[in-house]
Amino acid sequence: VIPCIVSQWSVWSGCAEPCKTTYRVRRRHIIQEPRNGGEACPALEERAGCMEYWTREGAECKQSLIPALITTGGFGKARKKRAAAVGNERAGYCVEFQLVAITPGCLHSHHSYTRWMQYLREGHTVCVECQHPALDSSSLHCSGDGSGSTKNQLLHWQAVGNPQCKGTWKKIRQLDTCSCPSVHSFLFI
């Protein structure tokens, strides 16, 4: 019996299209096909939601992203490598929100890149990081971060990668330094 053997995952690609919520891709390939009833090959491609803020020609995208668009905090590591902040740009900040309502679509996320949505629970506090390039250079805020909202005002959010996963939250506070726990750590897109 010879099982399937696959390569390591490639690095994540850039977003499929600039200036809109879309997806990024990573792939792996088959090194050895299964034989004689060996274990079948796992998925060879994964996708994850993402957003690019610059056109392929280098112009800044001009659009309003309402409601707040979020993705898993793990996307931040890849994004920081591709779009490191330049000297005079604000470093970023985090916002804590209390989740008020969540649509059932968050629990029915079957793709590997949407599994993080299943950990969203009403009443939980989540931490969302605003970092370059989501950080608008003129307003110094991320779209949908709740700046200017009144206390206890319900704000809307949507998970990138699954349009059926959305809900409302209340802003608790803004933090200049981010120390978000990994399970409830997200990013503005």
C-alpha positions as CSV (number, residue, x, y, z in Angstrom):
1,V,0.0,0.0,0.0
2,I,1.5,3.4,-1.1
3,P,-0.2,6.5,0.3
4,C,-0.5,9.9,-1.5
5,I,2.4,12.2,-0.8
6,V,2.0,16.0,-1.4
7,S,4.4,18.9,-1.3
8,Q,4.3,21.7,1.3
9,W,1.9,24.6,0.6
10,S,3.2,27.4,-1.6
11,V,3.2,30.9,-0.2
12,W,-0.1,32.7,-0.5
13,S,-0.7,34.6,-3.8
14,G,-1.7,38.2,-4.0
15,C,-5.4,38.9,-4.3
16,A,-7.1,37.7,-7.5
17,E,-8.4,41.3,-8.3
18,P,-7.5,44.7,-6.9
19,C,-9.9,47.2,-5.3
20,K,-12.6,44.6,-4.3
21,T,-13.1,41.8,-1.8
22,T,-11.9,38.7,-3.5
23,Y,-9.6,35.8,-2.6
24,R,-6.0,34.7,-2.5
25,V,-4.7,31.2,-3.3
26,R,-2.0,28.7,-2.1
27,R,-1.3,25.4,-3.8
28,R,0.6,22.2,-3.4
29,H,1.3,19.4,-5.8
30,I,1.3,15.6,-5.8
31,I,4.8,14.1,-5.2
32,Q,3.5,10.5,-5.2
33,E,0.2,9.2,-6.4
34,P,-1.5,6.6,-4.1
35,R,-1.3,3.0,-5.3
36,N,-2.7,-0.4,-4.1
37,G,-5.5,1.2,-2.0
38,G,-3.2,3.8,-0.4
39,E,-4.7,6.9,1.3
40,A,-6.2,9.4,-1.3
41,C,-4.6,12.8,-1.9
42,P,-5.8,15.8,0.1
43,A,-7.0,19.1,-1.4
44,L,-4.3,20.7,-3.6
45,E,-5.6,24.3,-3.4
46,E,-6.9,26.6,-0.6
47,R,-8.4,30.0,-1.0
48,A,-8.8,32.8,1.6
49,G,-10.6,36.1,1.4
50,C,-8.5,39.2,0.9
51,M,-8.6,42.8,-0.3
52,E,-5.9,44.9,-2.2
53,Y,-5.9,48.7,-1.8
54,W,-3.8,49.5,-5.0
55,T,-4.6,48.9,-8.6
56,R,-2.1,46.9,-10.7
57,E,-1.0,50.3,-12.1
58,G,-0.1,51.5,-8.6
59,A,-3.1,53.9,-8.0
60,E,-4.9,53.8,-4.7
61,C,-8.3,52.3,-4.8
62,K,-11.1,54.8,-4.0
63,Q,-14.1,53.2,-2.5
64,S,-15.9,53.0,0.8
65,L,-16.0,49.6,2.5
66,I,-19.1,49.5,4.7
67,P,-19.8,47.4,6.7
68,A,-16.4,46.6,8.3
69,L,-14.8,43.7,6.5
70,I,-12.8,41.3,8.6
71,T,-10.7,38.2,8.1
72,T,-8.6,36.0,10.4
73,G,-5.6,37.6,12.1
74,G,-3.3,35.2,10.4
75,F,-3.6,37.1,7.1
76,G,-1.7,40.0,8.8
77,K,1.6,38.1,8.7
78,A,1.5,37.7,4.9
79,R,0.1,41.2,4.3
80,K,2.9,42.8,6.4
81,K,5.5,41.1,4.3
82,R,3.9,42.3,1.0
83,A,3.1,45.9,2.1
84,A,5.4,46.9,4.9
85,A,4.7,50.4,6.3
86,V,7.0,53.1,5.1
87,G,8.7,55.3,7.7
88,N,6.1,58.1,8.3
89,E,2.9,56.0,8.2
90,R,1.0,55.3,11.4
91,A,1.9,51.9,12.8
92,G,-1.7,50.8,13.3
93,Y,-4.0,50.1,16.2
94,C,-6.6,47.6,17.5
95,V,-10.3,47.9,18.3
96,E,-12.1,45.7,20.8
97,F,-15.8,44.9,20.0
98,Q,-18.4,42.9,21.7
99,L,-20.2,40.6,19.2
100,V,-24.0,41.2,19.5
101,A,-25.5,39.2,16.6
102,I,-24.0,36.6,14.2
103,T,-25.8,35.1,11.2
104,P,-26.1,31.3,11.0
105,G,-23.9,31.4,7.8
106,C,-20.8,31.7,10.0
107,L,-21.4,28.2,11.4
108,H,-21.8,26.6,8.0
109,S,-18.4,27.5,6.7
110,H,-17.0,24.2,5.2
111,H,-13.9,25.5,3.4
112,S,-10.6,25.4,5.3
113,Y,-10.1,29.2,4.8
114,T,-13.5,29.9,6.5
115,R,-13.2,27.6,9.5
116,W,-12.2,30.5,11.7
117,M,-15.7,31.9,11.4
118,Q,-17.1,29.0,13.4
119,Y,-15.4,30.4,16.5
120,L,-17.5,33.6,16.5
121,R,-20.0,33.7,19.3
122,E,-22.5,36.2,20.4
123,G,-21.4,38.0,23.6
124,H,-17.7,37.3,23.0
125,T,-15.2,40.2,22.8
126,V,-13.1,40.2,19.7
127,C,-10.0,42.2,18.8
128,V,-9.6,43.6,15.3
129,E,-6.3,45.1,14.1
130,C,-6.1,48.0,11.7
131,Q,-2.8,47.9,9.9
132,H,-1.4,49.2,6.6
133,P,-2.7,49.1,3.9
134,A,-6.2,49.0,5.3
135,L,-5.3,52.0,7.4
136,D,-6.4,55.1,5.3
137,S,-3.5,57.5,4.9
138,S,-5.7,60.6,5.2
139,S,-8.2,59.7,8.0
140,L,-5.7,57.4,9.8
141,H,-8.6,54.9,10.4
142,C,-9.8,51.7,9.0
143,S,-13.2,51.7,7.3
144,G,-15.8,50.4,9.7
145,D,-13.7,50.7,12.9
146,G,-16.5,52.6,14.7
147,S,-14.6,55.9,15.0
148,G,-17.2,58.6,15.4
149,S,-19.8,56.1,16.7
150,T,-21.7,56.7,19.9
151,K,-21.4,54.4,22.9
152,N,-23.5,51.2,22.5
153,Q,-24.2,52.0,18.8
154,L,-24.6,48.8,16.8
155,L,-22.1,48.6,14.0
156,H,-22.1,46.1,11.1
157,W,-19.4,43.7,10.0
158,Q,-18.9,41.0,7.4
159,A,-16.4,38.2,7.1
160,V,-14.4,38.2,3.9
161,G,-14.6,34.8,2.1
162,N,-18.2,34.0,3.2
163,P,-20.8,36.7,2.4
164,Q,-23.3,34.7,4.5
165,C,-21.2,35.4,7.7
166,K,-22.0,38.8,9.0
167,G,-23.4,40.5,12.1
168,T,-23.4,43.4,14.5
169,W,-21.0,44.5,17.3
170,K,-20.5,47.3,19.7
171,K,-17.2,49.1,20.0
172,I,-15.7,48.7,23.5
173,R,-12.4,50.6,23.1
174,Q,-9.5,51.4,20.8
175,L,-6.0,50.3,21.7
176,D,-2.8,51.8,20.4
177,T,-0.8,48.6,21.0
178,C,-2.2,45.3,19.9
179,S,-2.1,42.2,22.0
180,C,-5.0,40.2,20.7
181,P,-5.5,36.6,21.7
182,S,-5.1,34.4,18.6
183,V,-8.6,32.7,18.7
184,H,-10.5,36.0,18.7
185,S,-8.0,38.1,16.7
186,F,-9.1,39.6,13.3
187,L,-8.0,42.1,10.8
188,F,-9.8,45.0,9.0
189,I,-9.6,44.4,5.2
